[in-house]
Amino acid sequence: MDAILEALRAMSVWEWLGTFFGIAGVVLTAKRSVLCWPAWLVSIIAYFVFFLQIKLYADATLQIFFLITSVMGWVAWYRDQAADAAADLAVAWTPTRERIAYAILTIVASIGIGFVFDRFTDAHVPYWDAGCAGVSVAAQILMMKRRVESWHLWVVVDVVYTALYATKGAWLTVILYSIFAVIAVGGLRAWRKSLR
């Protein structure tokens, strides 16, 4: 028991903040609440610092992207909600051509980013990290557009990230991403149900 308490005390305050606000963000996103975005912003900033600490540079860089797109998502969701205050924020499926484009761009970007981090940094697992970052970018863009497929990508990437963070001993983040995966399944179900 003492070892567990000591391990908890040794965890980064940034990881704790990122975890708490990350859980709030994903729960609020699944409920299609515009309040998800401020929660995400706090989590993103905290995880930017934490990922730099543990040398997951693609993940740290990804947080900059998430910061920008979260502000954009917040504005878009707020504007859409204000335009029709009585209605829920609508979701939709992504057209097939867009799905193919997202897949190709994600693969190419992941390989390119992996190469850069492999060649020019001391990144822990550059291609694994870059692949997760690439899928996360696609998922975030789809989430901003309120596309149901975003949840499919989040489920996959959350499971893969769980394993990646375990290799770094980032146990609180492992728990967080396990929770993210479960909530993402719930978010997928809720968004699919709202289409009926």
Backbone hydrogen bonds in HBPLUS format (Angstrom, degrees):
<---DONOR---> <-ACCEPTOR-->    atom                        ^
c    i                          cat <-CA-CA->   ^        H-A-AA   ^      H-
h    n   atom  resd res      DA  || num        DHA   H-A  angle D-A-AA Bond
n    s   type  num  typ     dist DA aas  dist angle  dist       angle   num
A0005-LEU N   A0001-MET O   3.04 MM   4  6.36 164.1  2.06 153.8 157.5     1
A0006-GLU N   A0002-ASP O   2.89 MM   4  6.05 156.3  1.95 147.0 154.0     2
A0007-ALA N   A0003-ALA O   2.94 MM   4  6.10 154.4  2.00 142.8 149.7     3
A0008-LEU N   A0004-ILE O   2.95 MM   4  6.22 154.8  2.02 149.1 155.9     4
A0009-ARG N   A0005-LEU O   2.99 MM   4  6.24 153.2  2.06 145.5 152.6     5
A0010-ALA N   A0006-GLU O   3.01 MM   4  6.20 139.9  2.17 142.0 152.8     6
A0011-MET N   A0008-LEU O   3.34 MM   3  5.43 151.3  2.43  99.1 107.1     7
A0015-GLU N   A0012-SER O   3.04 MM   3  5.16 122.2  2.39  96.7 110.6     8
A0016-TRP N   A0012-SER O   3.14 MM   4  6.57 156.2  2.20 148.3 154.4     9
A0017-LEU N   A0013-VAL O   2.97 MM   4  6.23 166.9  1.99 151.3 154.0    10
A0018-GLY N   A0014-TRP O   2.90 MM   4  5.99 167.1  1.92 148.4 152.8    11
A0019-THR N   A0015-GLU O   2.91 MM   4  5.98 153.8  1.98 144.9 152.1    12
A0020-PHE N   A0016-TRP O   3.01 MM   4  6.23 173.7  2.01 157.8 158.4    13
A0021-PHE N   A0017-LEU O   3.07 MM   4  6.19 174.6  2.07 159.8 160.2    14
A0022-GLY N   A0018-GLY O   2.83 MM   4  5.64 135.8  2.02 133.3 146.2    15
A0023-ILE N   A0019-THR O   2.98 MM   4  6.19 158.0  2.03 154.5 157.8    16
A0024-ALA N   A0020-PHE O   3.22 MM   4  6.53 163.2  2.25 145.3 149.9    17
A0025-GLY N   A0021-PHE O   2.86 MM   4  5.99 154.1  1.92 139.8 147.4    18
A0026-VAL N   A0022-GLY O   2.98 MM   4  6.23 164.1  2.00 153.4 155.8    19
A0027-VAL N   A0023-ILE O   3.06 MM   4  6.19 163.0  2.09 152.7 157.5    20
A0028-LEU N   A0024-ALA O   3.01 MM   4  6.12 165.3  2.03 150.4 154.8    21
A0029-THR N   A0025-GLY O   2.87 MM   4  6.03 146.9  1.98 143.8 153.7    22
A0030-ALA N   A0026-VAL O   2.98 MM   4  6.12 163.4  2.01 146.3 150.0    23
A0031-LYS N   A0027-VAL O   3.18 MM   4  6.45 139.8  2.35 138.7 149.3    24
A0033-SER N   A0028-LEU O   2.88 MM   5  5.24 173.9  1.89 159.4 157.6    25
A0032-ARG N   A0029-THR O   2.81 MM   3  4.83 158.3  1.85 108.2 114.6    26
A0036-CYS N   A0033-SER O   3.06 MM   3  5.83 165.8  2.08 121.5 124.2    27
A0037-TRP N   A0034-VAL O   3.41 MM   3  6.25 154.0  2.48 119.0 121.5    28
A0040-TRP N   A0036-CYS O   2.93 MM   4  6.19 156.7  1.98 152.4 159.7    29
A0041-LEU N   A0037-TRP O   2.99 MM   4  6.25 151.8  2.07 149.6 156.9    30
A0042-VAL N   A0038-PRO O   3.32 MM   4  6.65 157.9  2.37 150.0 152.7    31
A0043-SER N   A0039-ALA O   3.18 MM   4  6.45 168.1  2.19 152.8 156.2    32
A0044-ILE N   A0040-TRP O   2.77 MM   4  5.90 161.3  1.80 158.8 163.9    33
A0045-ILE N   A0041-LEU O   3.13 MM   4  6.30 165.5  2.15 149.1 151.7    34
A0046-ALA N   A0042-VAL O   3.11 MM   4  6.31 166.7  2.13 151.9 155.8    35
A0047-TYR N   A0043-SER O   2.87 MM   4  6.07 162.7  1.90 153.2 158.3    36
A0048-PHE N   A0044-ILE O   2.90 MM   4  6.06 142.7  2.04 145.7 155.8    37
A0049-VAL N   A0045-ILE O   3.39 MM   4  6.72 163.1  2.42 150.0 151.3    38
A0050-PHE N   A0046-ALA O   3.08 MM   4  6.35 166.0  2.10 149.0 153.4    39
A0051-PHE N   A0047-TYR O   2.83 MM   4  5.82 168.0  1.85 149.5 152.3    40
A0052-LEU N   A0048-PHE O   3.22 MM   4  6.42 150.6  2.31 142.9 150.3    41
A0053-GLN N   A0049-VAL O   3.09 MM   4  6.39 152.5  2.17 147.0 154.8    42
A0053-GLN N   A0050-PHE O   3.02 MM   3  5.01 114.0  2.47  94.0 110.1    43
A0054-ILE N   A0050-PHE O   3.12 MM   4  6.52 141.8  2.27 147.0 157.0    44
A0056-LEU N   A0051-PHE O   2.98 MM   5  5.15 170.2  1.99 151.7 152.5    45
A0055-LYS N   A0052-LEU O   3.31 MM   3  5.07 166.7  2.33 102.2 105.6    46
A0060-ALA N   A0056-LEU O   2.98 MM   4  6.34 150.1  2.07 145.8 155.4    47
A0061-THR N   A0057-TYR O   2.86 MM   4  6.02 165.5  1.88 150.1 153.7    48
A0062-LEU N   A0058-ALA O   2.84 MM   4  5.96 149.6  1.94 140.6 149.9    49
A0063-GLN N   A0059-ASP O   3.14 MM   4  6.41 137.4  2.33 138.7 148.3    50
A0063-GLN N   A0060-ALA O   3.09 MM   3  5.25 130.4  2.34  97.7 110.5    51
A0064-ILE N   A0061-THR O   3.02 MM   3  5.40 134.9  2.22 106.8 118.3    52
A0065-PHE N   A0061-THR O   3.41 MM   4  6.90 155.9  2.47 147.3 152.9    53
A0066-PHE N   A0062-LEU O   2.82 MM   4  6.17 160.4  1.86 152.7 158.8    54
A0067-LEU N   A0063-GLN O   2.81 MM   4  5.97 147.3  1.92 140.3 149.0    55
A0068-ILE N   A0064-ILE O   3.11 MM   4  6.43 165.2  2.14 152.8 154.7    56
A0069-THR N   A0065-PHE O   2.88 MM   4  6.12 175.2  1.88 160.9 162.5    57
A0070-SER N   A0066-PHE O   2.76 MM   4  5.65 141.7  1.90 140.5 150.4    58
A0071-VAL N   A0067-LEU O   3.20 MM   4  6.43 155.1  2.27 143.9 149.2    59
A0072-MET N   A0068-ILE O   3.08 MM   4  6.40 163.0  2.11 148.5 153.5    60
A0073-GLY N   A0069-THR O   2.70 MM   4  5.82 156.7  1.76 142.8 149.9    61
A0074-TRP N   A0070-SER O   2.83 MM   4  5.91 158.1  1.88 144.4 150.3    62
A0075-VAL N   A0071-VAL O   3.03 MM   4  6.28 164.7  2.05 151.9 155.1    63
A0076-ALA N   A0072-MET O   2.92 MM   4  6.15 167.9  1.93 153.0 156.6    64
A0077-TRP N   A0073-GLY O   2.81 MM   4  5.90 172.2  1.82 156.0 158.6    65
A0078-TYR N   A0074-TRP O   2.90 MM   4  5.90 159.9  1.94 146.2 152.8    66
A0079-ARG N   A0075-VAL O   2.87 MM   4  5.99 162.2  1.90 150.2 155.3    67
A0080-ASP N   A0076-ALA O   2.92 MM   4  6.10 164.4  1.94 150.7 155.2    68
A0081-GLN N   A0077-TRP O   2.84 MM   4  5.97 156.9  1.89 148.3 155.1    69
A0082-ALA N   A0078-TYR O   2.83 MM   4  5.98 157.2  1.89 148.9 155.4    70
A0083-ALA N   A0079-ARG O   2.96 MM   4  6.13 146.4  2.07 144.7 153.7    71
A0087-ALA N   A0084-ASP O   2.98 MM   3  5.59 153.9  2.05 119.3 127.0    72
A0092-ALA N   A0146-ARG O   3.06 MM  54  6.57 149.7  2.15 153.5 162.3    73
A0148-VAL N   A0092-ALA O   2.93 MM  56  6.01 154.5  2.00 145.6 153.7    74
A0098-GLU N   A0095-PRO O   3.04 MM   3  5.44 120.1  2.42 107.7 122.0    75
A0099-ARG N   A0095-PRO O   3.05 MM   4  6.43 154.5  2.12 152.0 160.1    76
A0100-ILE N   A0096-THR O   3.04 MM   4  6.36 160.1  2.08 156.6 160.5    77
A0101-ALA N   A0097-ARG O   3.04 MM   4  6.29 160.9  2.08 146.2 151.5    78
A0102-TYR N   A0098-GLU O   2.85 MM   4  6.09 163.3  1.88 156.3 160.4    79
A0103-ALA N   A0099-ARG O   2.97 MM   4  6.21 158.8  2.02 149.1 154.9    80
A0104-ILE N   A0100-ILE O   3.00 MM   4  6.26 168.7  2.01 157.5 159.4    81
A0105-LEU N   A0101-ALA O   2.96 MM   4  6.07 173.5  1.96 156.5 158.6    82
A0106-THR N   A0102-TYR O   2.89 MM   4  5.90 155.0  1.95 146.3 153.6    83
A0107-ILE N   A0103-ALA O   3.05 MM   4  6.25 162.8  2.08 150.9 154.7    84
A0108-VAL N   A0104-ILE O   3.01 MM   4  6.22 175.1  2.01 160.8 162.0    85
A0109-ALA N   A0105-LEU O   2.90 MM   4  5.89 165.3  1.93 147.4 152.4    86
A0110-SER N   A0106-THR O   2.94 MM   4  5.92 157.5  1.99 143.6 150.3    87
A0111-ILE N   A0107-ILE O   3.08 MM   4  6.27 162.4  2.11 151.0 155.0    88
A0112-GLY N   A0108-VAL O   2.99 MM   4  6.19 164.9  2.01 151.8 156.5    89
A0113-ILE N   A0109-ALA O   2.83 MM   4  5.95 168.3  1.84 155.8 158.9    90
A0114-GLY N   A0110-SER O   2.89 MM   4  5.91 158.1  1.94 142.7 149.9    91
A0115-PHE N   A0111-ILE O   2.93 MM   4  6.13 156.7  1.99 147.5 153.4    92
A0116-VAL N   A0112-GLY O   3.09 MM   4  6.37 163.3  2.12 149.5 153.2    93
A0117-PHE N   A0113-ILE O   2.97 MM   4  6.22 171.6  1.98 158.9 160.7    94
A0118-ASP N   A0114-GLY O   2.82 MM   4  5.89 148.3  1.92 146.7 156.3    95
A0119-ARG N   A0115-PHE O   2.87 MM   4  5.93 159.1  1.91 151.3 156.8    96
A0120-PHE N   A0116-VAL O   2.90 MM   4  5.82 161.2  1.93 152.6 157.4    97
A0121-THR N   A0117-PHE O   3.26 MM   4  5.16 136.4  2.47 125.3 127.4    98
A0129-ASP N   A0125-VAL O   2.92 MM   4  5.92 169.8  1.93 166.1 169.5    99
A0130-ALA N   A0126-PRO O   2.86 MM   4  5.88 156.7  1.91 139.9 147.2   100
A0131-GLY N   A0127-TYR O   2.84 MM   4  5.92 156.0  1.90 144.6 150.8   101
A0132-CYS N   A0128-TRP O   3.10 MM   4  6.34 162.6  2.13 149.0 153.1   102
A0133-ALA N   A0129-ASP O   2.93 MM   4  6.17 155.6  1.99 146.1 153.8   103
A0134-GLY N   A0130-ALA O   2.81 MM   4  6.02 157.6  1.86 150.2 155.9   104
A0135-VAL N   A0131-GLY O   3.06 MM   4  6.31 164.4  2.09 151.2 154.4   105
A0136-SER N   A0132-CYS O   2.92 MM   4  6.06 152.5  1.99 144.7 153.3   106
A0137-VAL N   A0133-ALA O   2.93 MM   4  6.21 147.9  2.03 148.7 156.6   107
A0138-ALA N   A0134-GLY O   3.22 MM   4  6.55 165.2  2.24 149.2 151.8   108
A0139-ALA N   A0135-VAL O   2.89 MM   4  6.14 162.2  1.92 150.7 156.3   109
A0140-GLN N   A0136-SER O   2.82 MM   4  5.97 156.2  1.88 147.5 153.9   110
A0141-ILE N   A0137-VAL O   2.98 MM   4  6.24 164.1  2.01 155.6 159.1   111
A0142-LEU N   A0138-ALA O   2.98 MM   4  6.20 164.7  2.00 151.7 156.3   112
A0143-MET N   A0139-ALA O   2.78 MM   4  5.97 144.6  1.91 142.3 153.3   113
A0144-MET N   A0140-GLN O   2.88 MM   4  6.16 157.1  1.93 151.5 156.6   114
A0145-LYS N   A0141-ILE O   3.14 MM   4  6.43 143.7  2.27 140.7 150.4   115
A0147-ARG N   A0142-LEU O   2.84 MM   5  5.16 163.5  1.87 147.6 151.4   116
A0146-ARG N   A0143-MET O   2.88 MM   3  4.74 153.3  1.95 101.3 109.7   117
A0150-SER N   A0147-ARG O   3.08 MM   3  5.80 157.0  2.13 117.9 124.5   118
A0151-TRP N   A0148-VAL O   3.04 MM   3  5.97 147.7  2.15 127.0 131.6   119
A0152-HIS N   A0149-GLU O   3.00 MM   3  5.11 120.7  2.36  98.9 114.0   120
A0153-LEU N   A0149-GLU O   3.17 MM   4  6.57 162.9  2.20 159.4 162.0   121
A0154-TRP N   A0150-SER O   2.91 MM   4  6.19 157.0  1.96 147.9 155.2   122
A0155-VAL N   A0151-TRP O   2.95 MM   4  6.11 159.2  1.99 149.4 153.7   123
A0156-VAL N   A0152-HIS O   3.23 MM   4  6.53 169.3  2.24 152.4 154.0   124
A0157-VAL N   A0153-LEU O   2.89 MM   4  6.05 177.2  1.89 162.1 162.9   125
A0158-ASP N   A0154-TRP O   2.85 MM   4  5.75 154.6  1.92 145.3 152.4   126
A0159-VAL N   A0155-VAL O   3.19 MM   4  6.37 156.8  2.25 147.0 152.2   127
A0160-VAL N   A0156-VAL O   3.08 MM   4  6.38 163.9  2.11 153.9 158.4   128
A0161-TYR N   A0157-VAL O   2.78 MM   4  5.87 161.6  1.81 149.7 155.5   129
A0162-THR N   A0158-ASP O   3.00 MM   4  6.08 146.4  2.11 138.0 146.6   130
A0164-LEU N   A0160-VAL O   3.09 MM   4  6.44 158.4  2.14 147.6 154.1   131
A0165-TYR N   A0161-TYR O   2.82 MM   4  6.02 171.5  1.83 165.1 164.7   132
A0166-ALA N   A0162-THR O   3.12 MM   4  6.25 141.0  2.28 136.9 147.4   133
A0167-THR N   A0163-ALA O   3.24 MM   4  6.61 143.4  2.38 144.1 152.3   134
A0167-THR N   A0164-LEU O   3.06 MM   3  5.35 127.5  2.34 101.6 114.5   135
A0168-LYS N   A0165-TYR O   3.10 MM   3  5.08 139.0  2.28  95.5 107.3   136
A0170-ALA N   A0165-TYR O   3.05 MM   5  5.32 158.1  2.10 158.8 153.9   137
A0169-GLY N   A0166-ALA O   3.09 MM   3  4.97 156.8  2.15 100.2 107.5   138
A0173-THR N   A0170-ALA O   3.08 MM   3  5.42 119.1  2.47 104.5 119.0   139
A0174-VAL N   A0170-ALA O   2.91 MM   4  6.23 142.2  2.05 145.6 157.7   140
A0175-ILE N   A0171-TRP O   2.98 MM   4  6.26 158.4  2.02 147.8 152.1   141
A0176-LEU N   A0172-LEU O   2.90 MM   4  6.18 157.0  1.95 142.3 149.4   142
A0177-TYR N   A0173-THR O   2.87 MM   4  6.05 168.2  1.89 151.4 153.3   143
A0178-SER N   A0174-VAL O   2.99 MM   4  6.15 142.2  2.13 141.8 152.3   144
A0179-ILE N   A0175-ILE O   2.92 MM   4  6.21 154.3  1.98 150.0 157.1   145
A0180-PHE N   A0176-LEU O   2.72 MM   4  6.07 156.5  1.77 150.4 158.5   146
A0181-ALA N   A0177-TYR O   2.99 MM   4  6.10 154.9  2.06 136.4 141.9   147
A0182-VAL N   A0178-SER O   3.20 MM   4  6.51 158.6  2.25 144.5 149.2   148
A0183-ILE N   A0179-ILE O   2.87 MM   4  6.13 169.7  1.88 161.4 164.4   149
A0184-ALA N   A0180-PHE O   2.70 MM   4  5.82 150.4  1.78 150.0 159.4   150
A0185-VAL N   A0181-ALA O   3.09 MM   4  6.38 148.3  2.20 142.8 149.7   151
A0186-GLY N   A0182-VAL O   3.18 MM   4  6.57 156.3  2.23 144.2 150.5   152
A0187-GLY N   A0183-ILE O   2.68 MM   4  6.00 152.0  1.76 151.2 160.4   153
A0188-LEU N   A0184-ALA O   2.83 MM   4  6.01 157.2  1.88 147.4 153.0   154
A0189-ARG N   A0185-VAL O   3.03 MM   4  6.31 161.3  2.06 147.9 152.5   155
A0190-ALA N   A0186-GLY O   2.89 MM   4  6.12 162.4  1.92 150.2 155.4   156
A0191-TRP N   A0187-GLY O   2.87 MM   4  6.02 164.8  1.89 152.5 156.6   157
A0192-ARG N   A0188-LEU O   2.90 MM   4  6.02 160.2  1.94 149.6 155.6   158
A0193-LYS N   A0189-ARG O   2.87 MM   4  6.00 156.3  1.92 146.8 153.9   159
A0194-SER N   A0190-ALA O   2.99 MM   4  6.22 145.7  2.11 142.0 151.0   160
A0195-LEU N   A0192-ARG O   3.10 MM   3  5.35 148.9  2.20 103.1 112.5   161
A0196-ARG N   A0193-LYS O   3.10 MM   3  5.52 155.5  2.17 111.0 118.1   162
